[in-house]
Amino acid sequence: MDTLDKIRRKIAIYIVDYSIEWSDILFNGIECSEPFYIKKFANGEEFINFLKNEKLSRRITHVALIGYTFYDEKNQTLMNGIEILESLKKIKPFVNAIMLANEDEQEYGGYVKKLGAVAVINKDDSALLRINNHIALLFSKQALAQRKKDFKIALYIWIGTIIITASYLLIGYYLI
């Protein structure tokens, strides 16, 4: 990735799901009005290693779409979605997490929201629409917070400039 691409991107989306079919549906179906970047991970270990090794900018919106159940080649259970979410919030707490649940995994919704997930979305026909809506909402919230922060900085600079200018004028007045 070159530097100009990093500056232009405003949303980074990470798909962490065992199901190749769902990963492809999400990868091809996510739509954003802002420039975005999507990266897929087959399991939580890959995703956590990526988070540990990458320096992520807080100025762009990061959204992780995390499935719940993961298996390896020998059909053994790997790090599950709750463990991935816990690790994510310890390593990079500013990354927004949306949990993807199958029909039999819906009972974990309240627990994962307490851990810091923004939403729990069922893997069904309307999942893409809800994911796109959540991503747009998260981007809007972060953009508004960033504008407020930028406004405060500009206001402090402006007030400082007025104080310095007034000081010079007063000093010049008393020296004459």
N, C-alpha and C positions, 0 to 999 in steps of 0.2 A: 504494500500500500504506500503510495507516495503521500507526501505531506498535504498537498492541495486536496486530495480526496478525503483525508481525515478532517480537514477544516469544513468541507462542504457537507459531510454527513452530519445529520442532526439526531438520528435515531439508530441505535444498534440493537438488533434483535438476536437473541441466542435461543435456538431450539434444542432442548435437551429431552429427547424422547427415544425410547427403545424401538418403537414401531417405525419402520422405514416408510411405510405407507402414510402414516400421519405426518411424519417429518416432511415428506415430499408435498403433501397437501398444504401444509402450513407454509413451506418454503415458496410454493408457487401461488398461494392464495392471499398472502398478506399484502395489503395495499395501504400506502401512506401518502399523504399530500406533500410531505417533506422528504428530502433525500434520506435513504436508509440503507442499512447494511445488515445482511442476515448470515449467521454462521450456525452450522448444525453440529451437534455432538451426539454420539450414539449412547454414551453413558455419563454418569455423574462424575466419575474419576477424571475423564478427559476435560470436562467443563471446569472442574475445580482447579486442575493443573493450569488450564488456560487463564483463569482468574488470578492465580498466584503469580504467573509469569508476565502477564500483560499489565501495562500501566493504562488504566481507563480514565478518560477525561470526565470530569463531573459536569462539564458544560453541555454534554449531549445526553439524551435520554437513553438509558440502558434498560431493556426489557428481556427477562429470561422466561421462556415458556417451558415449564418443567413437567414432564410426565411423572407418574407415581411409581410404576413397577419397571424394573430393569433386570435382564437376564444375560448371562454370557453364553458362549458356544456350548457349554456343557449343561445348559438350562439351570444354572445355579443363580440364586438371587444375588444381585449386586447392590450397591448403595441405592436406597430407595429415594423417592422424591422428597420426603420429609428430611432425610439426612442431607440431601443436596441443598435444600432450602436453608437448613441450619448452618451449613458450611458457608453458603453464599452470604448470609447475613453477618457472619463473623469476619469474612475476608473483605467483602465489598458491600457494606450495608446500603449504599446508595443505588444499587441495582434493584430495579423493580421486578418482582416475581409474580407470574401468573401460573397457577397450577392447573394442569390438564388432567381431568379425572374420567375414568371409565365408569360404567353404570355401578359396579360393585365397590367403587372407591369414594363415593360421595360423602360418606360419614366422616371423613377427615377434614372437611371444609372449615369448620370452626377452629379446629386446632391449627391448621396451616395459616389461617388469617391471624391468629395470635402470634405465630412465629414471624409474621411480616409479609405474607403473601398479599398482594393487592386484590386478587380475585381467584375463585375456583371456577373453572369452566368445564362443563361436560363435553366429552368428545362426541358430538352429534352433528346434525346437519347445519345448525345455526352457530356452530363454534367459531367459524372464521369471521362471521359478522361481529360477534361479541368480542373476539380478540382484537379485530381492527378498531372497534369502538374504544376498548380499554387503552390501546396504544395511543390513539388520538387524544384521549383524555389525559393520559400520563404526560404526553408531550406538551399539551396546553398548560397543564399545571406547572411543569418545570420551566417552560418558556416564560410564563407569568412571573414566577419566582425569580428567574434570572433578570427579567426586565426591572423588577423592583430593586434588586441588588444593584444593577447598573445605574438606576435612577438615584439611589442613595449616594453612590460614589460620585456621580456627576454633581449632585447637590452639595456634597461636602467640598468638592473642588471649587465650585462656584462661590460658596460662602467664604472659603479660605482666600480666594482671589479678591473678593470684595474687602475682606478684613485687611489684607496686605496693602491693597490700593488705598484704603482709607487711612491706614497707618502712615504710608508715605506722604499722603496729602497733608495729614496733621503735622507730621514732622517738618515738612517743607513750610507749612504755614507758620509754625513757631520759630523756625530759623530765620524767617524774613523779618 
